[in-house]
């Protein structure tokens, strides 16, 4: 806002957008959130919390609905390896901050 009505100005929180993030059209991102690398939001999503790396999020508020790789392809769980994988057989290990490619 160029002309804020409040006399008490607070510096807005920084939002961190990491490498490869894909934000859907008309998505709303709350200030101060972290969008993990290669995470993806759907059209019109309202992001109110930090997004995990490689997470697929959509809705209001945005909730995690799956995992995606660097190319936006949805990942599936491989029972034999107990890890996430894509059609090219790349493996991803789950951590607290998201997925890590192995």
N, C-alpha and C positions, 0 to 999 in steps of 0.2 A: 504494500500500500504506500503510495507516494505521500499522502497526507493523512497519517494516522490520527485518530481522535484522542487516543490516550496520551497523557502527558508522561507516562512511565514507559519508556521504550526498552524492550528486552531484545537482545541479539537473538535471532532465530537459531535453533539447533541445526547442526550440519547433518545432511543426509549423505550417506556413503553408498555410492553405486560402483560395484566392483566390475571387473572385466567380463564382457560377454553377456551382461544382463539384457533381457528382452522384456520391455514394458508394453503391455497391451494398450490399444487406443482408449482414451478417456479414463485411464486408471488414475486413481488419487493416491498419492504417497504421503503419509504422515511425516512431518519434519522430525529429524533425529533418528530415523530408522536406517538399518544397514541392509542393503540388497546384495546377498552373497553372489559370488561369481557363477555365471551361467544359469542363474535362476530366471524363471519366466512367470509373468503374470498374464492373466486372461483379460479380455476386453471388459472395461468398466470395473475392474477390481478396486477395492478400497483396502490399501495396505496399511495396517495399524501396528504391526510388529516386524521384527527383523526377519528376513527371509534366509533360509539355509541355502548353501551352495548347491546348484543343480536341482533345486526344488521347483515344482510346478504348482502355482497358486492361482486360485480364482475365487470370486464371490465377494459378498459384502457382509462381514469383513472377509478379507482374503484368507483362505485356509489351504493348507497343503493337500493336494490331491494326487501327487505322484512325483516322479523324478524324471529329469531330461538330461541328455548328454550335451556336448558342446554345440551340436548342430540342431538342437531342438527336438530330437527324436526321443520318444518316450522309452524309458527303461523298464525292464521287467526283472523280477527276482529269480535268480537261478538257485534252485534248491540244492543241487549237487555241490556248488562252491560256497553256498550261503552268502552270496554277494549279488549286487545288481549288475545287469549286463544289457547291451544293445544288440542290434542285428549283426554288427561287425565283431561280436564276441569280445569287446573291450570290457574289462571288469572294474567295478567301482565299489569301494569300501565305505560303509556308513560310519560317520563320526558325529560328535555333538554339533558341529557347525555345518554339517551337510555331507555330501559325498566327496570322496577323493579318488581320482583315477589311479589304478595300479598298473 
